[in-house]
Amino acid sequence: MSDPTRLADALAAEHAAIFAYGPIGVKLDDRAGTGAARAAEETHRLRRDELVLTLAERGARAPVAEASYQLPFEVTDPDDAHRLAVLVEERVGAVWRAALPEVTGADREWALAALVDTAVRATGWRRMAGIEPATVAFPGRPG
């Protein structure tokens, strides 16, 4: 069984991502963007719920969500919302990537699937924002 520390780190990242999608969603003014924000938030909520259950089953401490999170910049328009969405997915992906060498078995498969999901989602946000290149060579790796 994997050390639950990395899964707890991932849970903390998922909590922060869920919070960030609130300000992201309200600043998007097109159907595609708001739909993508809702889908992203729902995915992060589902992963959060799975992590909470997994950690509880293992008797490990599950970090609780903060009442509020400090965003890295103010989100005032759709461009800011796209930029924050890219950043959120990159940061969550980095946490899942960091978990990969520390987890085994099903936890490793879960971490890899989460990393791939965040990379694909970040690519979608970059495309919506017109950011080139839309993909990065090594998702989740510190720049």
N, C-alpha and C positions, 0 to 999 in steps of 0.2 A: 504494500500500500504506500502511496506517495505521502511525503511530508505535506501536511495541509497548509503550511505557511504560504506557499505560492498560490494556492486556491483562495486563501483569505486575501492576498494581495489583489487577485483578479476580481474578487467580490467588491473590494473597495473601489476599484477602477470602474466596475459596472455601475455602482451607486452614483459615482460622479458623472458618468455618461448619461444616465437617466435624467439627472438634474439638468445637464447642459441642453438636452433636447427640448426643454421647455422654452427657453429664450430663442433657440434656433427655430423652432416651429412657428412661433408667433411672428417672426420677421420675414418668413417666406411668403410670397404673394402669388405663387403659381401652384397649380394642382400637382404637378410632378414633384416639386420640392416639398410641399406639405405632406404628400403621400409618402415620400422617401423618409421624411423625418418621423412620421408616425410608425412606419415599418421598422426603422432603426431603433426607436425607443422601445417598441414592443420586443424586438430581438434582445435588447439589453435587459429588459425586465424578465424575459424568460430565462436568460442565462443567470441573472441574479437569483431568481427563485430556485433554479437547479443547484446553484452554489450553496445557498442557504441550507437547503435540504441535505446536500452531500456533507457539508461540514457538520451539521447537527448529527447525522447518522454516525459520523466518525468521532463524535464527542469533542470536536475542535471548536475553538472560538470563531464565531462569525462576526466580522465587524459590521456595525450598524451604520446606516446612512447618516451623514451629517445633516443638520437642519438646513444648511445652506452651503454652497461652495463658491469660492472666489473664481470668477471666470477670468481668463487671461487678458481679455479686452472687452470693452462694451459692445454689445450687439445692437446696432441701430438700424440696420438695413439688410436686404437679402445678401449682399456681398459679404458682410460680416458673418451672417448666419452660415453661408457656405464655408467660409474660412474656418469658423469654429467647428463645424461638422467634420471637416477634414482633420483638424487637430484632435478632436475627440477620438475619432477612429484610429488615428495614428498612435495616440497615447494608450488607448486600451489595447491595441495590437502589441505595443511594446511590452506591456505587462504580461500578456499571454505568451509572447516570444520568450521573455525571461523565465517563464515557468517551464518551458519545454525541456531544458536539461535537468530539471529538478523533479519531474514527475514521470511516472511510468504507466504502462498498461492503458486502461481506458482513460485515465486522467491525461495521458500524453496525447491520445487521439482527440480528446475534448479540447485541449489547449491548441493543437494544430488546427482543428476545425474553426475555433474562435479566431485564431490569427488570420486564417484565410478569409473568413467572413469580414473581419475588420478591414483587411487589405482591399477586398472587392468593394466594400462600402465606401472606403476613402477614395478609391478610384472613381466611383460614381459621383461623389461629391465634387472631386476635382473637375470632372467632365462638365457637370452642371455649372461650375464656376468659371469654366474656360481656362483652367490652369493647365499648363503644359510643362513637362510631360504629365499625363494623367496617371501614369503608373510609376512605381519606384522599384528599384532593383531588389532590395532586400527589406520587405515590409517589417515593421516593428524594430528595425535596427536603429539605434541612436544615430542621428545625422552627423 
